[in-house]
Amino acid sequence: MAILGWTLIILLFIVGMAGAVYPILPGALAIYLAFFVYGWFFSFASFNVWFWIIQTVIVVALFIADYVVGAWGVKKFGGSRASVIGSTIGIIIGPFVIPAFGLIIGPFLGAFIGELIAGSNASKAAKVGAGSMLGLLSSTVVKIVLQLIMVILFFIWIV
């Protein structure tokens, strides 16, 4: 049973970290679920109230950062609401339409098209698209760091 428990925990950690880069995967929620799997297979005794508060705050911060940082990149470069929406759509469908590069091209094209729809010229739309990519990359770095902190805290708490 212990092997199954640790296998599930490690798989959830892998899915969680992959979710930091690939937005279709559950990311932080998979890591959070791993804590429950540990509790169900082994014991919840290692986790006190501070563990759950800290981990929950990190998960909430991840959700906020995911949307705020991406939108910040678009807005910082002068993007409109249409380009923020386009960038979000691009993040979701880009990896499916262009499997190898869609994660980067999708938000750029989404913001670019959204900004063109909003009435901007191609130069401004390209600048906003670049801002979208900057926001995505910044958001990804933040997610990777915070999710690594979640995993490290887990191991610190159970030792």
Steps between C-alpha positions, in 0.01 A plus 500: 500500500787736577638459147162589351469803729845636414446427130180705501665781698799519263271485193290783640816705564614437141160594358499807724840620384411430137186706558720801575610491137203335329184683611259217414635292792375575851833628635477611861181302557681176413771583753235591759323169431829317563486621861161332543628182337784498752252547783270223374782250442720588797373758747378855527681532834804663336289788376398758755280801441799713390587254226148527357486879536836550328422255219153647444639854487755386241228334288286814514805713414569271204149541363515877540850523352402283207238746384634829634857464370384396152254788480765734644733417209229588249392817683859615561555505125178696438263213430123522512246269659466325163872418497485363857212274396680405179817416691304279741333319211840459334647345814218245509476400134855576379655174623232300319516686170880525486623216726871583515483879525138582574564579864712798399346591164139461623501786754693723259256439215199525731611838634604616152164409347310638799681830470433516125131437570511784753611730217874531557756494221724196437802661670315560826337156477844339465626694803199381703561144378858523627365625833275197511798270454693687769203463736476128423869442562493703821193311619667168420809590704284605795299176478810282484657670803183492712420140410855394585456673835179298553682173432801595715273598790322166467825309541615726785170440681500121466861449609 
